[in-house]
Amino acid sequence: MAFCTDREDIYSVCLSAVDRFMKVNNIPYSWIGRLEVASETILDHSKAIKTHLMSLFEASGNTDVEGIDSMNACYAGTNALFNSAAWVESSAWDGRYALVVSADIAEYSAGAARPTGGCGAVVMLVGPNAPLVMERARASHMENAWDFYKPHLHSPYPVVDGKFSNSCYLRSLDICYQRFVQKFAQQQEGGGKPFSVIEDAQHVLFHAPYNKLVQKSFARLLFNEFLSVPGTAENPAFAALKPFAATVREQSYEDVPLEKAAVAVSKQWYAEKVAPGITIPQQLGNMYTASLYAGLMSLIANQGEKLAGKRVLMFSYGSGLASSMFSLRVPEDAAAAKALASIAAKADIPARLEARVSVDPAKFNAWMETREKLHAKQDGAFVLEGPTDAQQYFKGAYFLTERDANGRRKYEQVQ
């Protein structure tokens, strides 16, 4: 899992991500007309993360940039993406690109939950003629739930009901799937063909707080397909699910025999459809808003031009709760294949993962204690202890040099 010392925060993480993205893709800041940041890592109750990123635009003179922060647990990245796509489709669009930044530092108090933390950021460019096309069908489920939330403003740590949160996640997956299937069928020419995860989605990506939940979620999707899609029950590959044909979905979220049977049935398809999109989440841990899109980046890094003509089914979940299922389609042409190969090459995921600095758990815990104390510190300037040695950071990364008595922060960039 990835983590930060006291020298990095959500602002430095976002500055580093956007600066690198714009440089490696050779994109002028003047080309950006909308910038929306998604994060639940909140350090200021008024000043948006987006405003910090505007410092990167200063040299270009471009201050005409719409958008602001989105926040609701792990779902906000999807909200920012939907907003940005809607802007590009709208009468307000001025022909420039939208930039979506999903980033979080996931931290937990000492104990069993701490290893489920992580850190990551994903930057997405939204505009016409893209190699990843958002399809029309999408379905959402929203409700008021207390499965994971952060009521203690003096602490970075959440209050979590893990068992309940898993049930909320899987129940939302069920509901979104049922609605998505209906909407997908309604939008097909000639109408009516039921959506099939096996036949119609070449890849499936999930919000990934930890990978066992991803395995359970894909298995749950196939159980839904077994119950819903005509003819599936007769497929010999689903034979192990026949004893559960009369199962009521709403009563099955803790049904261990069903879960084991579904995971066994899904194993072959999991390797083909899901596994190529889990590399980064498995390596960096939970990234909250960035998690689903780190899965998309993993898929591109592992498949590249092979994705041409493929559909990717996406499930986004954020506690509290908000969830959506939607799909992306890659055009079946040489331009899309070339673009995806370029994204994979420029992202350079294997080399960047290999270049990380390894830290033992005791030292990690010590840094968590330092970060916790600084988060709670209301008065006076920070005394920072983290490394300023450039070897501790990627080239071009930003790190915190000062937080004064009024909470104003300053950063330097590794050259």
Secondary structure, DSSP 8 states (H G I E B T S, - for coil): -----TT--HHHHHHHHHHHHHHHTT--GGGEEEEEEE-S--S-SSS-HHHHHGGGGGGGT----B--EE-SGGGHHHHHHHHHHHHHHSTT--S-EEEEEEEEEE---SSTTGGG-EEEEEEEEE-SS-SSEEEEEEEEEE----SEE---TT-S--EE-HHHHHHHHHHHHHHHHHHHHHHHHHTSTT------HHHH-SEEEE--SSHHHHHHHHHHHHHHHHHHSTTGGG-GGGGGGGGGTT--GGG-TT-HHHHHHHHHHHHHHIIIIIGGG-HHHHHHB--GGGHHHHHHHHHHHHHGGGGTT-EEEEEEEETTTEEEEEEEE--SSHHHHHHHHHHHHHH-HHHHHHT-----HHHHHHHHHHHHHHHH--SS-----S---GGGS-TT-EEEEEE-TT--EEEEE--
